[in-house]
Amino acid sequence: MKLGRGTLGVVAGVLMVVLAVLGYALSPPAFDPPPLYASPEFRSLPAQPAGEIRHVATTARVRTETVKVAARGETLSATIRSPMSPGRHPAMVFVQGSGSSRGSEFTVQSEWLAKAGIVTMAYDKRTVGYSFRSRDFSLLADDALRMLRVLRQRPDVDPARAGIWGVSEGGWVVPIAAHSAEAAFVVLVSSPNVSPLRQVAWALNEQLLRLHAPGGVRDLLTRAMGGVGFDFLRYDGVPALRAVKQPVLALYGTNDPSIPFVESTETLTTALREGGNPAYTIRFLAGADHAMRGNGGGFVPGYLPTLANWITRLPGTARPAVPIAGATPVQRFEASDVPAAPWYGGSTTLWLTLSLAAVGYVAAPVTEMVIRLRGRDLRLQTNIDLWPAIRRRLRRMAWTGLGELAAVLAFITLIVLFSVNQAGAWPAVQAGWLVVRLLAIAMLAQEVAAAAAVVSGLRDGWEPTRWQKNILAGVLGGTGLLLITAAYYGLFTFPW
């Protein structure tokens, strides 16, 4: 007895509704950041004092040296640029943002500052003990301190005016390094100050809003983020900020799509005040992005002069008359925590599910090969015409399941690239989301059709061999696990 297409369609539709309900039931609390209501001081900032951005003479000749510095577990290469003018100079170490970066990324500003009379040091980031999955901010802070000690020992450096500069991820590193009295000052550029997970979720949400992405895309990504077991993502940098006693200069760009700059500033000022440190200067630079550049080009006009004037005039600039000034920032939404995934949504359970599905899919061709190697099985003669059709369905189902996995990974990668590069267009997001969901529906339809074919065959007297049972259990079971996983990640939810 065979079921008609209409009946199969109804069954698939009912199962789709069941999977949608299951997705709602299994999902963690929704990630839905509320609008940000900033404190009154951020609604209209005073203009940055003209003296902070006045012309800086960059006429000094510069000497460039490469040194090797022993760190924990490896030796790091660093480049020192120093003005050749006589006397002792202020000095500064550059601390990188996230990812594997080299000191050469700071060449432009290092040379500019050296010409302005500031000794600079930029070093290659460590590779031992730092990866996508694991990073120790205390270890990175130790690297920065080792570099600072090298600078402080130089005869052309005034150790009482040698400090540390950090950008982005460096905003979690530098405050730890600043616990040492060896650092005379701290510069934070685009420092998030909230946890890494909140910062990434905020940036992702901003990009999805810009790309007019469906709500389901955000659910997919935040549920995936909530299941990631990287401890550093929930790092709380506030205790380290409270312990900073040195003068602090914090610079933010009003066109930075990567960090919640208003909340970042509120977190910073609150922590410093709680720690009894009133020596902070916070400036918002109009048109600046995460790297203090304008529209992907050079540095915005006020960045380098502000930095140089503040450093060279310390301690006079440590406590400005106007602590927070510059272009008025606009942050639409709060930086909210991504809800932690339940145990069945964690990375361990996900990898176990994918592994079981993969084993099921691999079992099918392996079993077929074993059958052929062992020779002809006489029990295949019972309704022998049923198996080839079922086998074709199973193969299509396995390929669709693998295609769905590849599509989801490609789609997530696309969104991440759009977010990192502040690029992309909404049609690409809509098309990617459409492909991912259609493949999930196709996978469900094939599961129903294959199961119906097996049931019909059994009713007609088909007696599958042990090998065929292994194939059926592997492919049907593996696809079933993928369907439940897809339901958890919202691929069957309504509305679109």
KASUL-V723719 format. One record per residue. N is the residue number from 1. RES is the residue in one small letter. OMEGA is omega in radians with two decimals (* if undefined). D_LAST is the distance of its C-alpha to the last C-alpha in Angstrom with 1 decimal. Layout:
N|RES|OMEGA|D_LAST / N|RES|OMEGA|D_LAST
This chain:
1|m|3.14|36.1 / 2|k|3.09|32.9 / 3|l|3.14|29.7 / 4|g|-3.12|28.3 / 5|r|3.13|25.0 / 6|g|3.13|23.9 / 7|t|3.12|24.7 / 8|l|3.10|23.0 / 9|g|3.12|19.8 / 10|v|3.14|20.0 / 11|v|3.13|20.7 / 12|a|3.11|17.8 / 13|g|3.12|15.4 / 14|v|3.13|17.2 / 15|l|3.10|17.1 / 16|m|3.09|13.3 / 17|v|3.12|13.3 / 18|v|3.13|16.1 / 19|l|3.08|14.5 / 20|a|3.11|11.4 / 21|v|3.11|14.3 / 22|l|3.11|16.3 / 23|g|3.09|13.8 / 24|y|-3.09|13.9 / 25|a|-3.07|17.7 / 26|l|-2.98|18.5 / 27|s|3.04|16.6 / 28|p|3.07|18.8 / 29|p|-3.08|18.7 / 30|a|3.02|15.9 / 31|f|-3.06|16.9 / 32|d|-3.06|16.9 / 33|p|3.10|20.0 / 34|p|3.06|21.8 / 35|p|3.13|23.5 / 36|l|3.03|26.9 / 37|y|-3.03|30.0 / 38|a|3.09|32.6 / 39|s|-3.03|36.3 / 40|p|-3.06|38.5 / 41|e|-3.12|40.2 / 42|f|-3.09|37.0 / 43|r|3.08|36.4 / 44|s|-3.08|39.3 / 45|l|3.02|41.1 / 46|p|3.14|44.7 / 47|a|3.11|45.4 / 48|q|3.13|46.4 / 49|p|-3.06|50.2 / 50|a|-3.11|51.8 / 51|g|-3.11|54.0 / 52|e|-3.08|51.2 / 53|i|-3.14|50.1 / 54|r|-3.04|53.6 / 55|h|3.10|54.8 / 56|v|3.11|55.5 / 57|a|3.13|58.2 / 58|t|-3.02|57.0 / 59|t|-3.08|60.4 / 60|a|3.00|61.3 / 61|r|-3.00|61.8 / 62|v|3.03|59.5 / 63|r|-3.13|60.4 / 64|t|-3.14|57.7 / 65|e|3.04|58.2 / 66|t|-3.12|56.2 / 67|v|3.04|56.8 / 68|k|-3.10|55.7 / 69|v|3.13|54.8 / 70|a|3.08|54.9 / 71|a|-3.14|51.8 / 72|r|3.07|50.8 / 73|g|3.13|50.3 / 74|e|3.08|50.6 / 75|t|-3.06|52.3 / 76|l|3.10|50.4 / 77|s|-3.11|51.4 / 78|a|3.10|51.6 / 79|t|3.11|52.8 / 80|i|3.07|55.0 / 81|r|-3.05|55.6 / 82|s|3.07|58.5 / 83|p|-3.09|60.5 / 84|m|3.07|64.0 / 85|s|-3.07|65.5 / 86|p|3.07|67.9 / 87|g|3.11|67.2 / 88|r|-3.04|64.5 / 89|h|2.95|60.9 / 90|p|-3.07|57.7 / 91|a|-3.09|55.3 / 92|m|3.06|51.7 / 93|v|3.07|49.6 / 94|f|3.07|46.1 / 95|v|-2.98|43.5 / 96|q|2.97|40.4 / 97|g|-3.05|36.7 / 98|s|3.11|34.4 / 99|g|3.11|34.8 / 100|s|-3.08|37.9 / 101|s|-3.12|39.8 / 102|r|-3.12|43.3 / 103|g|-3.11|45.7 / 104|s|-3.14|45.9 / 105|e|-3.14|42.7 / 106|f|-3.03|44.8 / 107|t|-3.05|47.6 / 108|v|-3.10|47.2 / 109|q|3.07|47.2 / 110|s|-3.13|49.8 / 111|e|-3.13|52.2 / 112|w|-3.12|51.7 / 113|l|3.10|52.4 / 114|a|3.08|55.3 / 115|k|3.12|56.8 / 116|a|3.05|56.4 / 117|g|-3.10|58.5 / 118|i|3.07|56.0 / 119|v|-3.11|56.2 / 120|t|3.13|52.7 / 121|m|3.10|51.6 / 122|a|-3.04|48.5 / 123|y|3.10|48.0 / 124|d|-3.10|45.8 / 125|k|-3.13|43.3 / 126|r|3.06|44.2 / 127|t|3.11|42.6 / 128|v|3.13|44.1 / 129|g|3.10|42.2 / 130|y|-3.14|39.2 / 131|s|3.11|36.1 / 132|f|-3.06|32.3 / 133|r|-3.01|32.3 / 134|s|3.05|35.4 / 135|r|-3.09|37.3 / 136|d|-3.10|40.1 / 137|f|3.10|40.4 / 138|s|3.10|43.9 / 139|l|3.10|44.9 / 140|l|3.09|43.6 / 141|a|3.09|45.5 / 142|d|3.07|48.6 / 143|d|-3.11|48.3 / 144|a|3.13|48.2 / 145|l|3.10|51.3 / 146|r|3.09|53.2 / 147|m|-3.13|52.6 / 148|l|3.12|53.7 / 149|r|3.08|56.9 / 150|v|3.13|57.7 / 151|l|-3.07|57.4 / 152|r|-3.12|59.5 / 153|q|-3.11|62.3 / 154|r|-3.14|62.8 / 155|p|-3.14|65.8 / 156|d|-3.13|63.9 / 157|v|3.02|61.4 / 158|d|-3.06|62.0 / 159|p|3.12|60.5 / 160|a|3.13|60.2 / 161|r|-3.14|57.7 / 162|a|-3.07|55.5 / 163|g|-3.05|51.9 / 164|i|3.12|48.4 / 165|w|3.12|45.4 / 166|g|3.13|41.9 / 167|v|3.03|38.6 / 168|s|3.11|35.0 / 169|e|3.07|35.4 / 170|g|3.09|39.1 / 171|g|3.01|38.4 / 172|w|-3.08|38.2 / 173|v|-3.02|41.3 / 174|v|3.12|43.7 / 175|p|3.09|44.1 / 176|i|3.11|45.1 / 177|a|-3.09|47.7 / 178|a|3.06|48.9 / 179|h|3.05|50.2 / 180|s|3.12|53.1 / 181|a|3.13|55.7 / 182|e|3.11|56.1 / 183|a|-3.09|53.2 / 184|a|3.13|54.6 / 185|f|-3.11|51.4 / 186|v|3.02|47.6 / 187|v|3.11|45.3 / 188|l|3.14|41.5 / 189|v|-3.14|39.3 / 190|s|-3.10|35.5 / 191|s|-3.06|36.0 / 192|p|-3.14|32.9 / 193|n|2.95|34.9 / 194|v|-3.11|31.9 / 195|s|3.11|31.0 / 196|p|-3.12|29.6 / 197|l|3.11|26.4 / 198|r|3.14|25.8 / 199|q|-3.13|26.8 / 200|v|-3.13|24.4 / 201|a|3.12|21.5 / 202|w|-3.14|22.4 / 203|a|3.14|22.8 / 204|l|3.13|19.5 / 205|n|3.11|17.7 / 206|e|-3.13|19.8 / 207|q|3.13|19.0 / 208|l|3.06|15.2 / 209|l|3.13|15.7 / 210|r|-3.10|18.1 / 211|l|-3.13|15.8 / 212|h|-3.12|12.9 / 213|a|3.05|10.6 / 214|p|-3.13|7.0 / 215|g|3.14|7.9 / 216|g|3.12|7.0 / 217|v|3.11|9.7 / 218|r|3.11|12.1 / 219|d|3.13|11.7 / 220|l|-3.05|12.6 / 221|l|-3.10|15.4 / 222|t|3.06|16.9 / 223|r|3.07|17.0 / 224|a|3.12|18.8 / 225|m|-3.13|21.0 / 226|g|3.14|21.8 / 227|g|-3.13|23.1 / 228|v|-3.08|25.4 / 229|g|3.13|29.0 / 230|f|-3.03|30.6 / 231|d|-3.05|33.0 / 232|f|-3.11|33.5 / 233|l|3.14|30.0 / 234|r|3.12|31.0 / 235|y|3.10|34.3 / 236|d|-3.09|35.7 / 237|g|-3.08|37.9 / 238|v|3.11|39.2 / 239|p|3.11|42.3 / 240|a|3.12|43.3 / 241|l|3.13|42.9 / 242|r|-3.08|45.0 / 243|a|3.14|47.8 / 244|v|-3.11|48.0 / 245|k|-3.10|51.3 / 246|q|2.99|51.6 / 247|p|-3.07|50.8 / 248|v|2.96|47.2 / 249|l|3.12|45.7 / 250|a|-3.11|41.9 / 251|l|3.13|40.3 / 252|y|3.08|36.8 / 253|g|-3.13|35.1 / 254|t|3.09|33.1 / 255|n|-3.12|30.9 / 256|d|-3.14|30.1 / 257|p|-2.99|26.3 / 258|s|-3.10|27.1 / 259|i|3.07|28.6 / 260|p|-2.88|28.4 / 261|f|3.10|31.8 / 262|v|3.10|32.5 / 263|e|3.11|31.9 / 264|s|3.13|33.7 / 265|t|3.12|36.7 / 266|e|3.11|36.7 / 267|t|-3.13|36.6 / 268|l|-3.08|39.4 / 269|t|3.12|41.7 / 270|t|-3.13|41.3 / 271|a|-3.13|42.2 / 272|l|3.12|45.2 / 273|r|3.11|46.5 / 274|e|3.11|46.3 / 275|g|3.11|48.2 / 276|g|-3.14|50.8 / 277|n|3.12|50.1 / 278|p|-3.04|50.2 / 279|a|3.11|50.7 / 280|y|3.11|47.4 / 281|t|-3.12|46.4 / 282|i|-3.10|42.8 / 283|r|3.06|42.0 / 284|f|-3.08|38.9 / 285|l|-3.08|39.3 / 286|a|3.06|37.7 / 287|g|-3.10|35.5 / 288|a|3.09|35.8 / 289|d|-3.06|33.0 / 290|h|-3.11|32.9 / 291|a|-3.12|36.1 / 292|m|3.10|37.9 / 293|r|-3.14|37.5 / 294|g|3.11|36.6 / 295|n|3.10|34.0 / 296|g|-3.12|34.5 / 297|g|-3.12|38.2 / 298|g|3.12|41.2 / 299|f|3.09|41.5 / 300|v|-2.97|41.2 / 301|p|-3.03|44.8 / 302|g|-2.98|45.1 / 303|y|-3.05|44.0 / 304|l|3.07|47.1 / 305|p|3.11|49.7 / 306|t|-3.12|48.1 / 307|l|-3.08|48.2 / 308|a|-3.13|51.7 / 309|n|-3.12|53.2 / 310|w|-3.09|51.8 / 311|i|-3.03|53.2 / 312|t|-3.10|56.5 / 313|r|3.04|57.3 / 314|l|0.12|56.6 / 315|p|-3.09|57.7 / 316|g|-3.12|58.0 / 317|t|-3.04|54.2 / 318|a|-3.10|53.1 / 319|r|-3.10|52.9 / 320|p|3.10|52.0 / 321|a|3.11|52.6 / 322|v|-3.07|48.9 / 323|p|-3.10|46.9 / 324|i|-3.09|43.5 / 325|a|3.12|43.4 / 326|g|3.13|41.9 / 327|a|-3.11|38.9 / 328|t|-3.12|36.7 / 329|p|3.10|33.5 / 330|v|3.07|30.1 / 331|q|-3.00|27.6 / 332|r|-3.01|24.5 / 333|f|3.09|23.2 / 334|e|3.01|25.0 / 335|a|-3.05|25.2 / 336|s|3.06|23.9 / 337|d|3.01|24.4 / 338|v|-3.14|21.7 / 339|p|3.10|22.0 / 340|a|-3.12|24.0 / 341|a|2.99|22.5 / 342|p|-3.04|24.2 / 343|w|-3.10|26.7 / 344|y|3.09|24.4 / 345|g|-3.13|22.0 / 346|g|-3.08|24.9 / 347|s|-3.13|25.8 / 348|t|3.13|28.6 / 349|t|3.13|26.6 / 350|l|-3.13|24.0 / 351|w|3.09|26.9 / 352|l|3.12|28.6 / 353|t|-3.14|25.6 / 354|l|3.12|25.3 / 355|s|3.11|29.1 / 356|l|3.11|29.3 / 357|a|3.13|26.7 / 358|a|3.11|28.7 / 359|v|3.11|31.9 / 360|g|-3.13|30.6 / 361|y|3.13|29.7 / 362|v|-3.11|33.0 / 363|a|-3.09|34.9 / 364|a|3.14|34.2 / 365|p|3.11|36.0 / 366|v|3.14|38.7 / 367|t|3.09|39.4 / 368|e|-3.12|39.7 / 369|m|3.13|42.1 / 370|v|3.12|44.2 / 371|i|-3.09|44.4 / 372|r|3.13|45.8 / 373|l|-3.12|48.2 / 374|r|3.13|49.5 / 375|g|-3.02|50.2 / 376|r|3.07|49.5 / 377|d|-3.06|48.5 / 378|l|-3.11|50.2 / 379|r|3.07|47.6 / 380|l|-3.12|45.2 / 381|q|3.11|47.4 / 382|t|-3.10|45.8 / 383|n|-3.05|43.2 / 384|i|-3.10|43.1 / 385|d|-3.12|41.0 / 386|l|-3.00|37.9 / 387|w|-3.13|37.5 / 388|p|-3.14|36.8 / 389|a|3.13|33.8 / 390|i|-3.13|32.4 / 391|r|3.10|33.1 / 392|r|3.11|31.3 / 393|r|-3.12|28.1 / 394|l|3.12|28.5 / 395|r|3.12|29.0 / 396|r|-3.14|25.9 / 397|m|3.14|24.0 / 398|a|3.13|25.6 / 399|w|3.10|24.9 / 400|t|3.10|21.2 / 401|g|3.09|21.1 / 402|l|3.09|23.0 / 403|g|3.11|20.9 / 404|e|3.11|17.8 / 405|l|3.13|19.8 / 406|a|-3.12|21.1 / 407|a|3.13|17.7 / 408|v|3.12|16.4 / 409|l|3.13|19.8 / 410|a|-3.12|19.8 / 411|f|3.11|16.4 / 412|i|3.10|17.6 / 413|t|3.12|20.9 / 414|l|-3.12|19.6 / 415|i|3.13|17.9 / 416|v|3.11|21.2 / 417|l|3.07|23.3 / 418|f|-3.10|21.5 / 419|s|-3.10|22.1 / 420|v|-3.06|25.7 / 421|n|-3.07|26.6 / 422|q|-3.10|24.7 / 423|a|3.06|23.7 / 424|g|-3.14|20.9 / 425|a|-3.04|18.8 / 426|w|3.11|15.1 / 427|p|3.13|15.1 / 428|a|3.11|16.0 / 429|v|3.13|13.2 / 430|q|-3.14|10.5 / 431|a|3.12|12.7 / 432|g|3.11|13.1 / 433|w|3.10|9.6 / 434|l|-3.14|9.3 / 435|v|-3.11|12.7 / 436|v|-3.09|12.1 / 437|r|3.11|9.4 / 438|l|3.08|11.5 / 439|l|3.09|14.5 / 440|a|3.11|13.4 / 441|i|3.11|13.0 / 442|a|3.11|16.3 / 443|m|3.09|17.9 / 444|l|-3.12|17.2 / 445|a|3.13|18.5 / 446|q|3.08|21.5 / 447|e|3.14|22.3 / 448|v|-3.10|22.5 / 449|a|3.14|24.6 / 450|a|3.13|26.9 / 451|a|3.13|27.4 / 452|a|3.12|28.2 / 453|a|3.12|30.7 / 454|v|3.13|32.4 / 455|v|3.13|32.7 / 456|s|3.12|34.1 / 457|g|3.12|36.5 / 458|l|3.12|37.7 / 459|r|3.13|38.4 / 460|d|3.08|40.4 / 461|g|3.13|42.6 / 462|w|3.12|41.1 / 463|e|-3.11|42.5 / 464|p|3.09|40.5 / 465|t|3.12|42.6 / 466|r|3.13|42.1 / 467|w|3.11|40.7 / 468|q|3.08|38.2 / 469|k|3.09|37.1 / 470|n|3.13|36.6 / 471|i|-3.13|34.4 / 472|l|-3.13|32.3 / 473|a|-3.11|32.0 / 474|g|-3.06|31.1 / 475|v|3.13|28.4 / 476|l|3.12|26.9 / 477|g|3.12|27.2 / 478|g|3.11|25.9 / 479|t|3.09|22.7 / 480|g|3.09|22.3 / 481|l|3.11|22.6 / 482|l|3.13|19.9 / 483|l|3.10|17.5 / 484|i|3.09|18.3 / 485|t|3.10|17.9 / 486|a|3.10|14.5 / 487|a|3.13|13.6 / 488|y|-3.10|15.2 / 489|y|2.97|13.4 / 490|g|-3.10|9.9 / 491|l|3.10|9.1 / 492|f|-3.06|8.7 / 493|t|3.05|7.0 / 494|f|-0.09|5.4 / 495|p|-3.04|3.8 / 496|w|*|0.0
